[in-house]
Amino acid sequence: MTAIYKFHDLINTIKIARQLSGKGPTKVLILLRVEFKLWERATIAKMLFTPFKNKKARVKFIKNLA
């Protein structure tokens, strides 16, 4: 049990020392690409993150959402 506490006390020190020495991270985190099974979901997801150009686009979004 004391080994666990010792690990948690030292882990930040180890990470900081590794960064200061110029060594890169051991793991590289990447974002996974989201794939949708239904084209309707993909359309809604795309429209949620883009501003509406006009009223027609807003109506299309609402129809797809429904």
DSSP file (Angstrom, degrees, kcal/mol; ACC not computed):
  #  RESIDUE AA STRUCTURE BP1 BP2  ACC     N-H-->O    O-->H-N    N-H-->O    O-->H-N    TCO  KAPPA ALPHA  PHI   PSI    X-CA   Y-CA   Z-CA
    1    1 A M     >        0   0    0      0, 0.0     4,-1.6     0, 0.0     3,-0.3   0.000 360.0 360.0 360.0 -36.5    0.0    0.0    0.0
    2    2 A T  H  >  +     0   0    0      1,-0.2     4,-2.5     2,-0.2     5,-0.2   0.798 360.0  61.8 -68.8 -26.3    2.8    2.4    0.7
    3    3 A A  H  > S+     0   0    0      2,-0.2     4,-2.2     1,-0.2    -1,-0.2   0.878 102.6  51.1 -64.8 -36.6    4.2    1.8   -2.8
    4    4 A I  H  > S+     0   0    0     -3,-0.3     4,-2.3     2,-0.2    -2,-0.2   0.931 111.4  46.4 -65.6 -45.8    1.0    3.2   -4.2
    5    5 A Y  H  X S+     0   0    0     -4,-1.6     4,-1.9     1,-0.2    -2,-0.2   0.901 112.1  51.0 -63.1 -40.8    1.2    6.3   -2.1
    6    6 A K  H  X S+     0   0    0     -4,-2.5     4,-1.8     2,-0.2    -1,-0.2   0.903 109.0  51.7 -63.6 -41.1    4.9    6.8   -3.0
    7    7 A F  H  X S+     0   0    0     -4,-2.2     4,-2.1     1,-0.2     3,-0.2   0.941 110.2  47.9 -59.6 -48.6    4.0    6.4   -6.7
    8    8 A H  H  < S+     0   0    0     -4,-2.3     4,-0.5     1,-0.2    -1,-0.2   0.827 111.6  51.2 -65.2 -31.0    1.3    9.1   -6.5
    9    9 A D  H  < S+     0   0    0     -4,-1.9     4,-0.3    -5,-0.2    -1,-0.2   0.838 119.0  35.7 -72.0 -32.6    3.7   11.4   -4.7
   10   10 A L  H  X S+     0   0    0     -4,-1.8     4,-2.4    -3,-0.2     5,-0.2   0.652  92.1  86.1 -97.3 -17.0    6.5   11.0   -7.2
   11   11 A I  H  X S+     0   0    0     -4,-2.1     4,-2.4     1,-0.2     5,-0.2   0.878  91.7  47.4 -59.7 -42.2    4.6   10.8  -10.6
   12   12 A N  H  > S+     0   0    0     -4,-0.5     4,-2.5     1,-0.2    -1,-0.2   0.897 111.7  51.4 -65.9 -38.5    4.3   14.5  -11.2
   13   13 A T  H  > S+     0   0    0     -4,-0.3     4,-2.3     2,-0.2    -2,-0.2   0.903 110.7  48.9 -62.2 -41.5    8.0   15.0  -10.3
   14   14 A I  H  X S+     0   0    0     -4,-2.4     4,-2.1     2,-0.2    -2,-0.2   0.918 111.8  48.3 -64.6 -44.3    8.9   12.2  -12.8
   15   15 A K  H  X S+     0   0    0     -4,-2.4     4,-2.1    -5,-0.2    -2,-0.2   0.906 112.7  48.0 -64.3 -42.1    6.8   13.8  -15.6
   16   16 A I  H  X S+     0   0    0     -4,-2.5     4,-2.5     1,-0.2    -1,-0.2   0.921 111.4  50.0 -65.6 -43.5    8.2   17.3  -15.0
   17   17 A A  H  X S+     0   0    0     -4,-2.3     4,-1.5     1,-0.2    -1,-0.2   0.888 109.8  51.9 -62.1 -38.5   11.8   16.0  -15.0
   18   18 A R  H  <>S+     0   0    0     -4,-2.1     5,-1.5     2,-0.2     4,-0.4   0.914 111.1  46.8 -64.2 -43.3   11.1   14.1  -18.3
   19   19 A Q  H ><5S+     0   0    0     -4,-2.1     3,-1.2     1,-0.2    -2,-0.2   0.906 111.1  51.4 -65.8 -41.6    9.8   17.2  -19.9
   20   20 A L  H 3<5S+     0   0    0     -4,-2.5    -1,-0.2     1,-0.3    -2,-0.2   0.782 103.9  58.3 -67.5 -26.4   12.7   19.4  -18.8
   21   21 A S  T 3<5S-     0   0    0     -4,-1.5    -1,-0.3    -5,-0.2    -2,-0.2   0.583 116.9-113.8 -79.6  -8.1   15.2   16.8  -20.1
   22   22 A G  T < 5 +     0   0    0     -3,-1.2     2,-0.2    -4,-0.4    -3,-0.2   0.489  67.7 142.1  91.4   3.1   13.7   17.3  -23.6
   23   23 A K      < -     0   0    0     -5,-1.5    -1,-0.3     1,-0.1    -2,-0.1  -0.559  48.0-124.1 -78.5 143.0   12.3   13.7  -23.9
   24   24 A G        -     0   0    0     -2,-0.2    -1,-0.1     1,-0.2    -3,-0.0  -0.225  37.6 -76.6 -78.2 172.4    8.9   13.4  -25.6
   25   25 A P        -     0   0    0      0, 0.0    -1,-0.2     0, 0.0     3,-0.1  -0.319  31.3-131.4 -67.8 153.7    5.8   11.8  -24.1
   26   26 A T  S    S+     0   0    0      1,-0.1     2,-0.4    -3,-0.1    -2,-0.1   0.795  93.9  36.3 -76.1 -28.0    5.6    8.1  -24.0
   27   27 A K  S    S-     0   0    0      2,-0.0     2,-0.6     0, 0.0    -1,-0.1  -0.966  72.0-147.2-125.4 142.2    2.1    8.1  -25.5
   28   28 A V        -     0   0    0     -2,-0.4     2,-0.4    -3,-0.1    -2,-0.0  -0.943  18.3-142.9-108.1 122.0    0.7   10.4  -28.1
   29   29 A L        -     0   0    0     -2,-0.6     2,-0.3     2,-0.0    -2,-0.0  -0.682  21.7-177.8 -86.6 134.5   -3.0   11.1  -27.7
   30   30 A I        -     0   0    0     -2,-0.4     2,-0.4     0, 0.0    -2,-0.0  -0.942  27.8-116.8-128.6 152.3   -5.1   11.4  -30.8
   31   31 A L        -     0   0    0     -2,-0.3     2,-0.2     1,-0.0    -2,-0.0  -0.744  32.0-127.4 -87.0 132.9   -8.7   12.2  -31.4
   32   32 A L        -     0   0    0     -2,-0.4     2,-0.4     1,-0.1    -1,-0.0  -0.540  22.3-113.9 -79.5 145.1  -10.6    9.4  -33.0
   33   33 A R        -     0   0    0     -2,-0.2     2,-0.5     1,-0.0    -1,-0.1  -0.641  28.7-131.3 -79.2 132.1  -12.7   10.2  -36.1
   34   34 A V        -     0   0    0     -2,-0.4     2,-0.5     2,-0.0    -1,-0.0  -0.711  21.6-167.6 -87.3 129.7  -16.4    9.8  -35.5
   35   35 A E        -     0   0    0     -2,-0.5     2,-0.3     0, 0.0    -2,-0.0  -0.972   8.5-147.5-118.4 132.9  -18.3    7.8  -38.0
   36   36 A F        -     0   0    0     -2,-0.5     3,-0.0     1,-0.1    -2,-0.0  -0.766  10.4-152.9-101.5 143.2  -22.0    7.8  -38.2
   37   37 A K  S    S+     0   0    0     -2,-0.3     2,-0.4     1,-0.1    -1,-0.1   0.828  85.7  51.7 -78.9 -33.8  -24.2    4.9  -39.2
   38   38 A L  S  > S-     0   0    0      1,-0.1     4,-1.6     0, 0.0     3,-0.4  -0.886  73.8-143.1-109.7 134.6  -27.0    7.1  -40.4
   39   39 A W  H  > S+     0   0    0     -2,-0.4     4,-2.3     1,-0.2     5,-0.2   0.803 100.8  62.7 -64.4 -27.8  -26.5    9.9  -42.8
   40   40 A E  H  > S+     0   0    0      1,-0.2     4,-2.4     2,-0.2    -1,-0.2   0.914 103.1  48.1 -63.5 -41.9  -29.2   12.0  -41.0
   41   41 A R  H  > S+     0   0    0     -3,-0.4     4,-2.7     1,-0.2    -1,-0.2   0.901 110.7  51.1 -65.2 -39.8  -27.0   12.0  -37.8
   42   42 A A  H  X S+     0   0    0     -4,-1.6     4,-2.2     2,-0.2    -1,-0.2   0.906 110.1  50.0 -63.6 -40.9  -24.0   13.0  -39.8
   43   43 A T  H  X S+     0   0    0     -4,-2.3     4,-2.4     2,-0.2    -2,-0.2   0.925 112.5  46.3 -63.4 -45.4  -25.9   15.9  -41.4
   44   44 A I  H  X S+     0   0    0     -4,-2.4     4,-2.1     2,-0.2    -2,-0.2   0.916 111.6  51.4 -65.2 -43.0  -27.2   17.1  -38.0
   45   45 A A  H  X S+     0   0    0     -4,-2.7     4,-0.8     1,-0.2    -1,-0.2   0.907 112.0  47.2 -60.3 -41.3  -23.7   16.8  -36.4
   46   46 A K  H >< S+     0   0    0     -4,-2.2     3,-0.6     1,-0.2    -1,-0.2   0.910 113.0  48.3 -65.7 -41.9  -22.3   18.9  -39.3
   47   47 A M  H >< S+     0   0    0     -4,-2.4     3,-1.1     1,-0.2    -1,-0.2   0.788 100.9  65.1 -72.4 -26.7  -25.0   21.5  -39.0
   48   48 A L  H 3< S+     0   0    0     -4,-2.1    -1,-0.2     1,-0.2    -2,-0.2   0.809 107.3  42.2 -64.1 -27.7  -24.7   21.9  -35.3
   49   49 A F  T << S+     0   0    0     -4,-0.8    -1,-0.2    -3,-0.6    -2,-0.2   0.242 105.4  70.7-108.0  13.4  -21.2   23.2  -35.7
   50   50 A T  S <  S-     0   0    0     -3,-1.1     3,-0.1    -4,-0.1     2,-0.0  -0.990  83.3-115.2-126.5 140.1  -21.7   25.5  -38.6
   51   51 A P        -     0   0    0      0, 0.0     2,-0.3     0, 0.0    -2,-0.1  -0.355  37.6-100.2 -70.2 152.1  -23.6   28.8  -38.6
   52   52 A F        -     0   0    0      1,-0.1     3,-0.1    -2,-0.0     4,-0.0  -0.542  25.2-160.1 -73.1 133.8  -26.8   29.1  -40.6
   53   53 A K        -     0   0    0     -2,-0.3     2,-0.3     1,-0.2    -1,-0.1   0.826  69.3 -19.0 -82.6 -33.8  -26.3   30.9  -43.9
   54   54 A N  S  > S-     0   0    0      1,-0.0     4,-1.5     0, 0.0    -1,-0.2  -0.911  77.3 -81.9-158.9-177.7  -30.0   31.8  -44.4
   55   55 A K  H  > S+     0   0    0     -2,-0.3     4,-2.3     1,-0.2     5,-0.2   0.838 122.0  59.6 -66.8 -32.8  -33.5   30.8  -43.3
   56   56 A K  H  > S+     0   0    0      1,-0.2     4,-2.3     2,-0.2    -1,-0.2   0.893 105.1  48.8 -63.2 -40.3  -33.6   27.9  -45.8
   57   57 A A  H  > S+     0   0    0      2,-0.2     4,-2.2     1,-0.2    -1,-0.2   0.881 110.1  51.8 -66.6 -37.9  -30.6   26.3  -44.1
   58   58 A R  H  X S+     0   0    0     -4,-1.5     4,-2.1     2,-0.2    -2,-0.2   0.906 110.5  48.2 -63.9 -42.2  -32.3   26.8  -40.7
   59   59 A V  H  X S+     0   0    0     -4,-2.3     4,-2.4     2,-0.2    -2,-0.2   0.900 110.2  51.9 -65.4 -41.4  -35.5   25.1  -42.0
   60   60 A K  H  X S+     0   0    0     -4,-2.3     4,-2.5     1,-0.2    -1,-0.2   0.907 109.1  50.9 -61.1 -42.0  -33.5   22.2  -43.5
   61   61 A F  H  X S+     0   0    0     -4,-2.2     4,-2.5     1,-0.2    -2,-0.2   0.928 110.1  48.5 -61.4 -45.5  -31.8   21.7  -40.1
   62   62 A I  H  X S+     0   0    0     -4,-2.1     4,-2.1     2,-0.2    -2,-0.2   0.891 111.2  50.3 -64.7 -39.6  -35.1   21.6  -38.2
   63   63 A K  H  < S+     0   0    0     -4,-2.4    -1,-0.2     2,-0.2    -2,-0.2   0.921 112.6  46.6 -63.4 -43.7  -36.5   19.1  -40.7
   64   64 A N  H  < S+     0   0    0     -4,-2.5    -2,-0.2     1,-0.2    -1,-0.2   0.880 111.6  51.9 -64.9 -37.1  -33.5   16.9  -40.4
   65   65 A L  H  <        0   0    0     -4,-2.5    -1,-0.2     1,-0.3    -2,-0.2   0.883 360.0 360.0 -66.4 -38.1  -33.6   17.2  -36.6
   66   66 A A     <        0   0    0     -4,-2.1    -1,-0.3    -5,-0.2    -2,-0.2   0.493 360.0 360.0 -70.4 360.0  -37.3   16.2  -36.6
